[in-house]
């Protein structure tokens, strides 16, 4: 749904648009309407409502966050998953509103932790009214400070996986971090 709608929005946009697709997303399947539609550029999507923790993610990390949220739900931890969809422009208000609701924020991304999108989201929250709502420090769960290997098993060791998200979320909600 999003891939088609965002591509059509990019084609219709008068400004230059860059689209980055994760190779693992090509294996995913889902309903896609036949007609013409667009997904607004710069509008995040709350993929799962929650009350205990906001996870902000992009690309393949959204699915990993949703998988982690399903496991955490069985433990009584209610996770809201925000799919940024676009990095620039970033839908700041959706993230701010979510953090104000849950009082906790974790940014999950595949790139190295240093200078990643999580740093930008964290800074945005620190500079907004949502900062006063935080009950715990913001957690950034990013990739290891190393190039991502081509080998799939080695790649798994360098980027956040569902168990990593679950552990970090538990710690954040329970106040361990």
Long-range contacts (C-beta under 8 A, 24 or more apart in sequence): 1-30, 1-31, 1-32, 1-33, 1-39, 2-39, 2-45, 2-83, 2-85, 3-32, 4-32, 4-33, 4-37, 5-37, 5-38, 5-39, 6-38, 6-39, 6-41, 6-85, 6-86, 8-36, 8-37, 8-38, 9-38, 9-39, 9-40, 9-41, 10-41, 12-38, 13-41, 17-41, 20-59, 21-59, 22-59, 22-60, 22-110, 24-60, 25-59, 25-60, 28-63, 39-85, 41-86, 41-89, 42-86, 42-89, 42-90, 42-91, 43-85, 43-86, 43-91, 43-94, 44-82, 44-83, 44-84, 44-85, 44-86, 44-90, 44-91, 44-94, 44-95, 45-82, 45-83, 45-85, 46-80, 46-81, 46-82, 46-83, 46-94, 46-98, 47-81, 47-82, 47-83, 48-79, 48-80, 48-81, 49-80, 50-78, 50-79, 50-80, 50-81, 50-102, 51-78, 51-80, 51-101, 51-102, 52-77, 52-78, 52-79, 52-102, 52-104, 52-173, 53-77, 53-78, 53-79, 53-80, 53-102, 53-104, 53-105, 53-106, 53-169, 53-172, 53-173, 54-79, 54-80, 54-82, 54-95, 54-98, 54-99, 54-101, 54-102, 54-104, 54-105, 54-106, 55-79, 55-80, 55-81, 55-82, 55-106, 55-107, 55-108, 55-165, 55-169, 56-82, 56-84, 56-95, 56-98, 56-105, 56-106, 56-107, 56-108, 56-118, 56-121, 57-81, 57-82, 57-83, 57-84, 57-107, 57-108, 57-109, 58-83, 58-84, 58-85, 58-87, 58-109, 58-117, 59-110, 60-110, 61-108, 61-109, 61-110, 61-160, 64-108, 64-160, 64-161, 64-162, 64-165, 65-108, 65-165, 67-162, 68-162, 68-165, 68-166, 68-169, 71-162, 71-166, 72-166, 72-169, 72-170, 75-170, 77-169, 77-170, 77-173, 79-169, 84-117, 84-121, 87-117, 87-120, 90-120, 90-121, 90-124, 92-124, 92-128, 95-121, 95-124, 95-125, 95-130, 96-124, 96-125, 96-128, 96-129, 96-130, 97-130, 99-125, 99-130, 99-133, 99-134, 100-129, 100-130, 100-133, 103-133, 103-134, 103-135, 103-136, 104-134, 104-135, 104-136, 104-172, 104-173, 105-134, 105-138, 105-139, 106-138, 106-139, 106-140, 106-141, 106-165, 106-168, 106-169, 106-172, 107-138, 107-139, 107-140, 107-141, 107-142, 108-141, 108-142, 108-160, 108-165, 109-140, 109-141, 109-142, 109-143, 109-160, 110-142, 110-143, 110-148, 110-159, 110-160, 111-142, 111-143, 112-142, 112-143, 112-144, 112-145, 112-146, 113-140, 113-141, 113-142, 113-143, 113-145, 114-142, 114-145, 116-140, 116-142, 116-143, 118-142, 136-172, 136-173, 136-175, 136-177, 137-177, 139-168, 139-171, 139-172, 139-177, 141-165, 141-168
